[in-house]
Amino acid sequence: MTGAAGGPAIEDTISGLRARLDEARARRRRVGLVPTMGFLHAGHRSLMEHARSENDLVVVSIFVNPLQFNPGEDFDDYPRDLDHDLAVCAQAGADIAFAPAQQEMYPAPVATSVSIGPLSDVLCGASRPGHFDGVATVVAKLFSIVGECSAYFGEKDFQQLAIVERMAKDLSLPVRVVGCPTVREPDGLALSSRNAYLSAAERAQAPVLRRALQAGAAVVEAGETDGAVVEAEMAAVIAGASLARIDYAAAVDPATLARGRPLRGEVRLLVAVRFGRARLIDNLGCRAG
Ligand code: PAF
């Protein structure tokens, strides 16, 4: 299938995508992959631009992956708009939009699951059991379909990035995983497809995630090494927003995602907060003395 003039080619079969990419690599073209669930925004666009700057051929996958949603989560309601997504791909200069139907990706119930235990069960994994196994399984599948490439993920989903990096390393997949900086609204709110769920009042309070992280980083940089004190500081800032319900505020080792040690060297601060039906996450790096 070919896209509209000037837009990406649209591919909806695994075999078709593989054939195109094998042919490109035979001509020594570097392949960049941006995995997405669609409803693309400026954050995805910056991933595509990053991929564009480092590769000859950029593939954007657009697939709302049922495996990573728990019963009762927003799989059915997850926002979808393929025409809009293709326009964003065109603006960012993506070459191929891989938009498979569910039947193409999962023609039969999936019996194989990729699980990165210690990294998957904490933080977001604690309140969304099985979520990261679903993410790792579909990303492993995408890496297998696309083959040798560089793959671009946003740092906003810091835990996801750590899990995907670890999976690629553990399984010796021929993929270079590249983390890219979070893109924000002018008031500091990290871009997310789920921001679409926020009411006007919730949207007005949502930058509290960023403010909490900055307050936590200031405490760390002032010399605090007790992670619990830093977490309490972030939680207190979030508690100041009347519509916010905190899921967690954590200070962790960026490689292991482990809490509960004196903070030393690189530290990652992460928060997850519910506003109505939206569950928002954000994170920030800092250095303990
Ligand atoms: O970050 C996302 O949008 C998804 O978790 C991903 C990586 C595309 C897997 O479905």
py3Dmol code that shows the C-alpha trace and the ligand (Angstrom):
import py3Dmol

protein = """\
ATOM      1  CA  MET A   1       0.000   0.000   0.000  1.00  0.00           C
ATOM      2  CA  THR A   2       1.191   3.539  -0.662  1.00  0.00           C
ATOM      3  CA  GLY A   3       0.309   6.658   1.312  1.00  0.00           C
ATOM      4  CA  ALA A   4      -1.040   9.938  -0.010  1.00  0.00           C
ATOM      5  CA  ALA A   5       1.367  12.031  -2.057  1.00  0.00           C
ATOM      6  CA  GLY A   6       4.102  13.363   0.207  1.00  0.00           C
ATOM      7  CA  GLY A   7       2.998  11.205   3.148  1.00  0.00           C
ATOM      8  CA  PRO A   8       4.460   7.966   4.458  1.00  0.00           C
ATOM      9  CA  ALA A   9       3.874   4.673   2.699  1.00  0.00           C
ATOM     10  CA  ILE A  10       1.273   2.770   4.690  1.00  0.00           C
ATOM     11  CA  GLU A  11       2.081  -0.850   5.429  1.00  0.00           C
ATOM     12  CA  ASP A  12      -0.331  -3.116   7.248  1.00  0.00           C
ATOM     13  CA  THR A  13       1.271  -6.541   6.876  1.00  0.00           C
ATOM     14  CA  ILE A  14       4.280  -7.981   8.676  1.00  0.00           C
ATOM     15  CA  SER A  15       5.596  -9.650   5.523  1.00  0.00           C
ATOM     16  CA  GLY A  16       5.254  -6.431   3.505  1.00  0.00           C
ATOM     17  CA  LEU A  17       7.152  -4.399   6.091  1.00  0.00           C
ATOM     18  CA  ARG A  18       9.903  -7.020   6.390  1.00  0.00           C
ATOM     19  CA  ALA A  19      10.343  -7.098   2.606  1.00  0.00           C
ATOM     20  CA  ARG A  20      10.699  -3.306   2.385  1.00  0.00           C
ATOM     21  CA  LEU A  21      13.188  -3.141   5.256  1.00  0.00           C
ATOM     22  CA  ASP A  22      15.287  -6.102   4.063  1.00  0.00           C
ATOM     23  CA  GLU A  23      15.537  -4.423   0.694  1.00  0.00           C
ATOM     24  CA  ALA A  24      16.548  -1.092   2.297  1.00  0.00           C
ATOM     25  CA  ARG A  25      19.217  -2.722   4.490  1.00  0.00           C
ATOM     26  CA  ALA A  26      20.585  -4.591   1.452  1.00  0.00           C
ATOM     27  CA  ARG A  27      21.230  -1.104   0.051  1.00  0.00           C
ATOM     28  CA  ARG A  28      23.018  -0.198   3.327  1.00  0.00           C
ATOM     29  CA  ARG A  29      20.235   2.083   4.491  1.00  0.00           C
ATOM     30  CA  ARG A  30      20.017   2.661   8.247  1.00  0.00           C
ATOM     31  CA  VAL A  31      16.562   1.957   9.652  1.00  0.00           C
ATOM     32  CA  GLY A  32      15.014   3.954  12.516  1.00  0.00           C
ATOM     33  CA  LEU A  33      11.895   2.711  14.348  1.00  0.00           C
ATOM     34  CA  VAL A  34       9.481   4.819  16.418  1.00  0.00           C
ATOM     35  CA  PRO A  35       6.999   2.478  18.176  1.00  0.00           C
ATOM     36  CA  THR A  36       3.714   4.234  19.088  1.00  0.00           C
ATOM     37  CA  MET A  37       0.092   3.555  19.915  1.00  0.00           C
ATOM     38  CA  GLY A  38      -0.988   6.429  17.659  1.00  0.00           C
ATOM     39  CA  PHE A  39      -2.856   9.623  18.549  1.00  0.00           C
ATOM     40  CA  LEU A  40       0.465  11.232  17.785  1.00  0.00           C
ATOM     41  CA  HIS A  41       1.505  14.520  19.375  1.00  0.00           C
ATOM     42  CA  ALA A  42       4.577  16.753  19.427  1.00  0.00           C
ATOM     43  CA  GLY A  43       6.348  14.280  21.737  1.00  0.00           C
ATOM     44  CA  HIS A  44       6.077  11.531  19.104  1.00  0.00           C
ATOM     45  CA  ARG A  45       7.032  14.038  16.460  1.00  0.00           C
ATOM     46  CA  SER A  46      10.273  14.813  18.262  1.00  0.00           C
ATOM     47  CA  LEU A  47      11.043  11.050  18.396  1.00  0.00           C
ATOM     48  CA  MET A  48      10.474  10.867  14.634  1.00  0.00           C
ATOM     49  CA  GLU A  49      12.689  13.892  14.036  1.00  0.00           C
ATOM     50  CA  HIS A  50      15.410  12.304  16.167  1.00  0.00           C
ATOM     51  CA  ALA A  51      15.065   9.090  14.131  1.00  0.00           C
ATOM     52  CA  ARG A  52      15.066  11.118  10.900  1.00  0.00           C
ATOM     53  CA  SER A  53      18.344  12.822  11.836  1.00  0.00           C
ATOM     54  CA  GLU A  54      20.142   9.495  12.380  1.00  0.00           C
ATOM     55  CA  ASN A  55      18.685   7.140   9.761  1.00  0.00           C
ATOM     56  CA  ASP A  56      17.938   6.810   6.067  1.00  0.00           C
ATOM     57  CA  LEU A  57      14.534   5.194   6.518  1.00  0.00           C
ATOM     58  CA  VAL A  58      12.117   5.937   9.360  1.00  0.00           C
ATOM     59  CA  VAL A  59       9.302   3.539  10.285  1.00  0.00           C
ATOM     60  CA  VAL A  60       6.566   4.594  12.709  1.00  0.00           C
ATOM     61  CA  SER A  61       4.473   1.749  14.111  1.00  0.00           C
ATOM     62  CA  ILE A  62       0.910   2.655  15.067  1.00  0.00           C
ATOM     63  CA  PHE A  63      -0.763  -0.099  17.065  1.00  0.00           C
ATOM     64  CA  VAL A  64      -2.883   0.053  20.220  1.00  0.00           C
ATOM     65  CA  ASN A  65      -1.561  -3.059  21.909  1.00  0.00           C
ATOM     66  CA  PRO A  66      -4.284  -4.911  23.845  1.00  0.00           C
ATOM     67  CA  LEU A  67      -1.724  -6.949  25.831  1.00  0.00           C
ATOM     68  CA  GLN A  68      -0.626  -3.919  27.838  1.00  0.00           C
ATOM     69  CA  PHE A  69      -4.097  -2.928  29.077  1.00  0.00           C
ATOM     70  CA  ASN A  70      -5.625  -4.552  32.150  1.00  0.00           C
ATOM     71  CA  PRO A  71      -9.360  -5.326  32.331  1.00  0.00           C
ATOM     72  CA  GLY A  72     -11.136  -2.084  33.201  1.00  0.00           C
ATOM     73  CA  GLU A  73      -8.394   0.090  31.696  1.00  0.00           C
ATOM     74  CA  ASP A  74      -8.939   2.344  28.682  1.00  0.00           C
ATOM     75  CA  PHE A  75      -8.184  -0.027  25.752  1.00  0.00           C
ATOM     76  CA  ASP A  76     -11.591   0.501  24.100  1.00  0.00           C
ATOM     77  CA  ASP A  77     -11.584   4.256  24.701  1.00  0.00           C
ATOM     78  CA  TYR A  78      -7.898   4.846  23.914  1.00  0.00           C
ATOM     79  CA  PRO A  79      -7.948   7.747  21.440  1.00  0.00           C
ATOM     80  CA  ARG A  80      -7.402   6.675  17.803  1.00  0.00           C
ATOM     81  CA  ASP A  81      -7.127   8.910  14.699  1.00  0.00           C
ATOM     82  CA  LEU A  82      -5.170   7.351  11.822  1.00  0.00           C
ATOM     83  CA  ASP A  83      -5.651  10.269   9.391  1.00  0.00           C
ATOM     84  CA  HIS A  84      -4.244  12.692  11.947  1.00  0.00           C
ATOM     85  CA  ASP A  85      -1.386  10.262  12.712  1.00  0.00           C
ATOM     86  CA  LEU A  86      -0.454   9.995   9.029  1.00  0.00           C
ATOM     87  CA  ALA A  87      -0.388  13.804   8.786  1.00  0.00           C
ATOM     88  CA  VAL A  88       2.006  13.985  11.770  1.00  0.00           C
ATOM     89  CA  CYS A  89       4.195  11.262  10.180  1.00  0.00           C
ATOM     90  CA  ALA A  90       4.246  13.279   6.950  1.00  0.00           C
ATOM     91  CA  GLN A  91       5.229  16.501   8.760  1.00  0.00           C
ATOM     92  CA  ALA A  92       8.083  14.715  10.548  1.00  0.00           C
ATOM     93  CA  GLY A  93       9.296  13.077   7.319  1.00  0.00           C
ATOM     94  CA  ALA A  94       8.600   9.458   8.303  1.00  0.00           C
ATOM     95  CA  ASP A  95       8.889   7.059   5.360  1.00  0.00           C
ATOM     96  CA  ILE A  96       6.645   4.177   6.438  1.00  0.00           C
ATOM     97  CA  ALA A  97       3.655   4.001   8.789  1.00  0.00           C
ATOM     98  CA  PHE A  98       3.221   0.408   9.957  1.00  0.00           C
ATOM     99  CA  ALA A  99      -0.424   0.203  11.035  1.00  0.00           C
ATOM    100  CA  PRO A 100      -1.361  -3.486  11.390  1.00  0.00           C
ATOM    101  CA  ALA A 101      -4.807  -4.677  12.400  1.00  0.00           C
ATOM    102  CA  GLN A 102      -5.052  -6.640  15.635  1.00  0.00           C
ATOM    103  CA  GLN A 103      -5.609  -9.815  13.581  1.00  0.00           C
ATOM    104  CA  GLU A 104      -2.266  -9.273  11.822  1.00  0.00           C
ATOM    105  CA  MET A 105      -0.315  -8.866  15.065  1.00  0.00           C
ATOM    106  CA  TYR A 106      -2.202 -11.473  17.103  1.00  0.00           C
ATOM    107  CA  PRO A 107      -3.931 -13.931  14.750  1.00  0.00           C
ATOM    108  CA  ALA A 108      -4.199 -16.394  17.641  1.00  0.00           C
ATOM    109  CA  PRO A 109      -4.164 -15.976  21.425  1.00  0.00           C
ATOM    110  CA  VAL A 110      -0.581 -15.231  22.498  1.00  0.00           C
ATOM    111  CA  ALA A 111       1.040 -17.954  24.584  1.00  0.00           C
ATOM    112  CA  THR A 112       4.506 -16.367  24.732  1.00  0.00           C
ATOM    113  CA  SER A 113       5.173 -13.465  27.042  1.00  0.00           C
ATOM    114  CA  VAL A 114       8.343 -11.471  27.663  1.00  0.00           C
ATOM    115  CA  SER A 115       8.792 -10.563  31.323  1.00  0.00           C
ATOM    116  CA  ILE A 116      11.556  -8.466  32.863  1.00  0.00           C
ATOM    117  CA  GLY A 117      10.681  -9.326  36.462  1.00  0.00           C
ATOM    118  CA  PRO A 118      12.554  -6.993  38.772  1.00  0.00           C
ATOM    119  CA  LEU A 119      12.040  -3.921  36.591  1.00  0.00           C
ATOM    120  CA  SER A 120       8.405  -4.679  35.714  1.00  0.00           C
ATOM    121  CA  ASP A 121       6.829  -5.245  39.111  1.00  0.00           C
ATOM    122  CA  VAL A 122       7.665  -1.910  40.773  1.00  0.00           C
ATOM    123  CA  LEU A 123       6.370   1.676  40.303  1.00  0.00           C
ATOM    124  CA  CYS A 124       3.761   1.663  37.486  1.00  0.00           C
ATOM    125  CA  GLY A 125       3.961  -2.142  37.364  1.00  0.00           C
ATOM    126  CA  ALA A 126       2.690  -2.340  40.963  1.00  0.00           C
ATOM    127  CA  SER A 127      -0.599  -0.623  40.120  1.00  0.00           C
ATOM    128  CA  ARG A 128      -0.832  -2.027  36.566  1.00  0.00           C
ATOM    129  CA  PRO A 129       0.037  -5.738  36.993  1.00  0.00           C
ATOM    130  CA  GLY A 130       1.105  -7.362  33.725  1.00  0.00           C
ATOM    131  CA  HIS A 131       1.286  -4.017  31.903  1.00  0.00           C
ATOM    132  CA  PHE A 132       5.026  -4.123  31.259  1.00  0.00           C
ATOM    133  CA  ASP A 133       4.931  -7.783  30.170  1.00  0.00           C
ATOM    134  CA  GLY A 134       2.448  -6.638  27.520  1.00  0.00           C
ATOM    135  CA  VAL A 135       4.726  -3.764  26.516  1.00  0.00           C
ATOM    136  CA  ALA A 136       7.849  -5.960  26.413  1.00  0.00           C
ATOM    137  CA  THR A 137       6.048  -8.634  24.396  1.00  0.00           C
ATOM    138  CA  VAL A 138       4.803  -6.252  21.706  1.00  0.00           C
ATOM    139  CA  VAL A 139       8.126  -4.391  21.554  1.00  0.00           C
ATOM    140  CA  ALA A 140      10.002  -7.705  21.201  1.00  0.00           C
ATOM    141  CA  LYS A 141       7.599  -8.563  18.389  1.00  0.00           C
ATOM    142  CA  LEU A 142       8.158  -5.177  16.706  1.00  0.00           C
ATOM    143  CA  PHE A 143      11.940  -5.576  17.045  1.00  0.00           C
ATOM    144  CA  SER A 144      11.670  -9.043  15.478  1.00  0.00           C
ATOM    145  CA  ILE A 145       9.538  -7.702  12.604  1.00  0.00           C
ATOM    146  CA  VAL A 146      11.698  -4.622  11.923  1.00  0.00           C
ATOM    147  CA  GLY A 147      15.091  -6.282  12.458  1.00  0.00           C
ATOM    148  CA  GLU A 148      18.353  -4.400  12.785  1.00  0.00           C
ATOM    149  CA  CYS A 149      17.565  -0.778  13.588  1.00  0.00           C
ATOM    150  CA  SER A 150      17.757   2.053  16.093  1.00  0.00           C
ATOM    151  CA  ALA A 151      14.533   2.408  18.096  1.00  0.00           C
ATOM    152  CA  TYR A 152      13.428   5.662  19.729  1.00  0.00           C
ATOM    153  CA  PHE A 153      11.496   5.889  23.018  1.00  0.00           C
ATOM    154  CA  GLY A 154      10.527   8.903  25.125  1.00  0.00           C
ATOM    155  CA  GLU A 155      12.082   9.395  28.560  1.00  0.00           C
ATOM    156  CA  LYS A 156       8.631  10.351  29.844  1.00  0.00           C
ATOM    157  CA  ASP A 157       7.975   6.606  30.096  1.00  0.00           C
ATOM    158  CA  PHE A 158      11.208   6.102  32.016  1.00  0.00           C
ATOM    159  CA  GLN A 159      10.357   2.662  33.383  1.00  0.00           C
ATOM    160  CA  GLN A 160       9.314   1.474  29.917  1.00  0.00           C
ATOM    161  CA  LEU A 161      12.606   2.755  28.492  1.00  0.00           C
ATOM    162  CA  ALA A 162      14.631   0.947  31.195  1.00  0.00           C
ATOM    163  CA  ILE A 163      12.701  -2.281  30.518  1.00  0.00           C
ATOM    164  CA  VAL A 164      13.119  -2.095  26.743  1.00  0.00           C
ATOM    165  CA  GLU A 165      16.852  -1.358  27.080  1.00  0.00           C
ATOM    166  CA  ARG A 166      17.266  -4.326  29.396  1.00  0.00           C
ATOM    167  CA  MET A 167      15.243  -6.633  27.155  1.00  0.00           C
ATOM    168  CA  ALA A 168      17.249  -5.721  24.039  1.00  0.00           C
ATOM    169  CA  LYS A 169      20.474  -6.366  25.958  1.00  0.00           C
ATOM    170  CA  ASP A 170      19.366  -9.598  27.655  1.00  0.00           C
ATOM    171  CA  LEU A 171      18.019 -11.086  24.400  1.00  0.00           C
ATOM    172  CA  SER A 172      20.891  -9.765  22.202  1.00  0.00           C
ATOM    173  CA  LEU A 173      18.393  -8.128  19.871  1.00  0.00           C
ATOM    174  CA  PRO A 174      20.017  -6.222  16.985  1.00  0.00           C
ATOM    175  CA  VAL A 175      18.442  -2.962  18.112  1.00  0.00           C
ATOM    176  CA  ARG A 176      20.064   0.182  19.500  1.00  0.00           C
ATOM    177  CA  VAL A 177      17.567   1.640  22.000  1.00  0.00           C
ATOM    178  CA  VAL A 178      17.677   5.450  22.114  1.00  0.00           C
ATOM    179  CA  GLY A 179      16.019   7.476  24.905  1.00  0.00           C
ATOM    180  CA  CYS A 180      14.800  10.955  23.915  1.00  0.00           C
ATOM    181  CA  PRO A 181      13.969  13.953  26.149  1.00  0.00           C
ATOM    182  CA  THR A 182      10.383  14.565  27.274  1.00  0.00           C
ATOM    183  CA  VAL A 183       8.479  17.251  25.361  1.00  0.00           C
ATOM    184  CA  ARG A 184       6.397  19.580  27.551  1.00  0.00           C
ATOM    185  CA  GLU A 185       3.633  22.139  27.345  1.00  0.00           C
ATOM    186  CA  PRO A 186       4.789  25.681  28.208  1.00  0.00           C
ATOM    187  CA  ASP A 187       3.526  25.208  31.803  1.00  0.00           C
ATOM    188  CA  GLY A 188       5.643  22.049  32.260  1.00  0.00           C
ATOM    189  CA  LEU A 189       3.016  19.311  31.711  1.00  0.00           C
ATOM    190  CA  ALA A 190       4.615  16.403  29.831  1.00  0.00           C
ATOM    191  CA  LEU A 191       2.854  15.658  26.538  1.00  0.00           C
ATOM    192  CA  SER A 192       0.787  12.459  26.622  1.00  0.00           C
ATOM    193  CA  SER A 193      -2.105  11.089  24.595  1.00  0.00           C
ATOM    194  CA  ARG A 194      -3.922  10.663  27.920  1.00  0.00           C
ATOM    195  CA  ASN A 195      -3.870  14.438  28.578  1.00  0.00           C
ATOM    196  CA  ALA A 196      -6.931  14.382  26.292  1.00  0.00           C
ATOM    197  CA  TYR A 197      -8.901  12.904  29.227  1.00  0.00           C
ATOM    198  CA  LEU A 198      -8.326  15.933  31.508  1.00  0.00           C
ATOM    199  CA  SER A 199     -11.165  18.360  32.294  1.00  0.00           C
ATOM    200  CA  ALA A 200     -10.275  22.068  32.243  1.00  0.00           C
ATOM    201  CA  ALA A 201      -9.948  22.112  36.046  1.00  0.00           C
ATOM    202  CA  GLU A 202      -7.754  18.976  36.059  1.00  0.00           C
ATOM    203  CA  ARG A 203      -5.626  20.324  33.225  1.00  0.00           C
ATOM    204  CA  ALA A 204      -5.023  23.510  35.240  1.00  0.00           C
ATOM    205  CA  GLN A 205      -3.662  21.449  38.165  1.00  0.00           C
ATOM    206  CA  ALA A 206      -1.730  18.844  36.145  1.00  0.00           C
ATOM    207  CA  PRO A 207       1.607  20.760  36.083  1.00  0.00           C
ATOM    208  CA  VAL A 208       1.858  19.787  39.780  1.00  0.00           C
ATOM    209  CA  LEU A 209       3.702  16.628  38.634  1.00  0.00           C
ATOM    210  CA  ARG A 210       6.548  18.698  37.249  1.00  0.00           C
ATOM    211  CA  ARG A 211       6.578  21.013  40.271  1.00  0.00           C
ATOM    212  CA  ALA A 212       6.765  18.013  42.633  1.00  0.00           C
ATOM    213  CA  LEU A 213       9.729  16.590  40.714  1.00  0.00           C
ATOM    214  CA  GLN A 214      11.524  19.931  40.762  1.00  0.00           C
ATOM    215  CA  ALA A 215      10.925  20.256  44.514  1.00  0.00           C
ATOM    216  CA  GLY A 216      12.308  16.728  45.020  1.00  0.00           C
ATOM    217  CA  ALA A 217      15.372  17.482  42.895  1.00  0.00           C
ATOM    218  CA  ALA A 218      16.034  20.675  44.872  1.00  0.00           C
ATOM    219  CA  VAL A 219      16.003  18.670  48.134  1.00  0.00           C
ATOM    220  CA  VAL A 220      18.420  16.079  46.661  1.00  0.00           C
ATOM    221  CA  GLU A 221      20.708  18.755  45.317  1.00  0.00           C
ATOM    222  CA  ALA A 222      20.699  20.487  48.712  1.00  0.00           C
ATOM    223  CA  GLY A 223      22.299  17.319  50.120  1.00  0.00           C
ATOM    224  CA  GLU A 224      19.442  15.056  51.264  1.00  0.00           C
ATOM    225  CA  THR A 225      20.385  11.382  50.838  1.00  0.00           C
ATOM    226  CA  ASP A 226      17.355   9.786  52.525  1.00  0.00           C
ATOM    227  CA  GLY A 227      15.062   8.732  49.663  1.00  0.00           C
ATOM    228  CA  ALA A 228      12.026   8.664  51.975  1.00  0.00           C
ATOM    229  CA  VAL A 229      12.474  12.367  52.804  1.00  0.00           C
ATOM    230  CA  VAL A 230      12.678  13.248  49.120  1.00  0.00           C
ATOM    231  CA  GLU A 231       9.590  11.146  48.357  1.00  0.00           C
ATOM    232  CA  ALA A 232       7.669  12.840  51.190  1.00  0.00           C
ATOM    233  CA  GLU A 233       8.575  16.260  49.788  1.00  0.00           C
ATOM    234  CA  MET A 234       7.206  15.320  46.350  1.00  0.00           C
ATOM    235  CA  ALA A 235       4.067  13.799  47.854  1.00  0.00           C
ATOM    236  CA  ALA A 236       3.441  16.978  49.861  1.00  0.00           C
ATOM    237  CA  VAL A 237       3.579  19.124  46.714  1.00  0.00           C
ATOM    238  CA  ILE A 238       1.129  16.765  44.940  1.00  0.00           C
ATOM    239  CA  ALA A 239      -1.209  16.812  47.960  1.00  0.00           C
ATOM    240  CA  GLY A 240      -1.500  20.582  47.424  1.00  0.00           C
ATOM    241  CA  ALA A 241      -3.488  19.954  44.204  1.00  0.00           C
ATOM    242  CA  SER A 242      -7.078  19.282  45.278  1.00  0.00           C
ATOM    243  CA  LEU A 243      -8.011  17.094  42.260  1.00  0.00           C
ATOM    244  CA  ALA A 244      -4.847  14.949  42.359  1.00  0.00           C
ATOM    245  CA  ARG A 245      -4.765  11.404  43.751  1.00  0.00           C
ATOM    246  CA  ILE A 246      -1.198  10.237  44.152  1.00  0.00           C
ATOM    247  CA  ASP A 247      -0.244   6.756  42.988  1.00  0.00           C
ATOM    248  CA  TYR A 248       3.456   7.019  43.886  1.00  0.00           C
ATOM    249  CA  ALA A 249       6.341   9.435  44.308  1.00  0.00           C
ATOM    250  CA  ALA A 250       9.672   7.611  44.159  1.00  0.00           C
ATOM    251  CA  ALA A 251      13.407   8.280  44.223  1.00  0.00           C
ATOM    252  CA  VAL A 252      15.219   5.370  42.538  1.00  0.00           C
ATOM    253  CA  ASP A 253      18.470   4.128  41.066  1.00  0.00           C
ATOM    254  CA  PRO A 254      18.014   4.815  37.314  1.00  0.00           C
ATOM    255  CA  ALA A 255      19.461   1.442  36.245  1.00  0.00           C
ATOM    256  CA  THR A 256      17.741  -0.906  38.706  1.00  0.00           C
ATOM    257  CA  LEU A 257      14.682   1.258  39.621  1.00  0.00           C
ATOM    258  CA  ALA A 258      15.373   0.228  43.230  1.00  0.00           C
ATOM    259  CA  ARG A 259      14.307   2.466  46.133  1.00  0.00           C
ATOM    260  CA  GLY A 260      15.357   2.309  49.746  1.00  0.00           C
ATOM    261  CA  ARG A 261      19.075   2.966  49.830  1.00  0.00           C
ATOM    262  CA  PRO A 262      20.982   6.128  50.655  1.00  0.00           C
ATOM    263  CA  LEU A 263      20.808   8.228  47.495  1.00  0.00           C
ATOM    264  CA  ARG A 264      24.153   8.425  45.772  1.00  0.00           C
ATOM    265  CA  GLY A 265      25.229   9.510  42.251  1.00  0.00           C
ATOM    266  CA  GLU A 266      22.545   9.554  39.560  1.00  0.00           C
ATOM    267  CA  VAL A 267      18.996   9.490  40.951  1.00  0.00           C
ATOM    268  CA  ARG A 268      15.714   9.334  39.050  1.00  0.00           C
ATOM    269  CA  LEU A 269      12.638  10.879  40.598  1.00  0.00           C
ATOM    270  CA  LEU A 270       9.319   9.531  39.315  1.00  0.00           C
ATOM    271  CA  VAL A 271       5.686  10.387  40.049  1.00  0.00           C
ATOM    272  CA  ALA A 272       2.338   8.922  38.997  1.00  0.00           C
ATOM    273  CA  VAL A 273      -0.848  10.833  39.746  1.00  0.00           C
ATOM    274  CA  ARG A 274      -4.498  10.294  38.853  1.00  0.00           C
ATOM    275  CA  PHE A 275      -6.691  13.200  37.806  1.00  0.00           C
ATOM    276  CA  GLY A 276     -10.205  11.846  37.248  1.00  0.00           C
ATOM    277  CA  ARG A 277      -9.833   9.022  34.708  1.00  0.00           C
ATOM    278  CA  ALA A 278      -6.388  10.177  33.557  1.00  0.00           C
ATOM    279  CA  ARG A 279      -3.324   8.585  35.113  1.00  0.00           C
ATOM    280  CA  LEU A 280      -0.344  10.854  34.448  1.00  0.00           C
ATOM    281  CA  ILE A 281       3.356  10.071  34.915  1.00  0.00           C
ATOM    282  CA  ASP A 282       6.515  12.143  34.790  1.00  0.00           C
ATOM    283  CA  ASN A 283      10.143  11.916  35.952  1.00  0.00           C
ATOM    284  CA  LEU A 284      13.334  13.909  36.358  1.00  0.00           C
ATOM    285  CA  GLY A 285      17.016  13.061  36.756  1.00  0.00           C
ATOM    286  CA  CYS A 286      19.218  14.643  39.433  1.00  0.00           C
ATOM    287  CA  ARG A 287      22.492  13.950  41.263  1.00  0.00           C
ATOM    288  CA  ALA A 288      22.987  13.189  44.914  1.00  0.00           C
ATOM    289  CA  GLY A 289      26.276  14.284  46.466  1.00  0.00           C
TER     290      GLY A 289
END
"""
ligand_1 = """\
10
PAF
O 4.819 3.959 24.677
C 3.924 3.437 23.967
O 3.201 4.121 23.245
C 3.722 1.928 24.015
O 3.880 1.428 25.288
C 4.606 1.169 22.994
C 6.080 1.297 23.325
C 4.346 1.680 21.598
C 4.248 -0.328 23.033
O 2.912 -0.554 22.711
"""
view = py3Dmol.view(width=600, height=400)
view.addModel(protein, "pdb")
view.setStyle({"model": 0}, {"cartoon": {"style": "trace"}})
view.addModel(ligand_1, "xyz")
view.setStyle({"model": 1}, {"stick": {}})
view.zoomTo()
view.show()
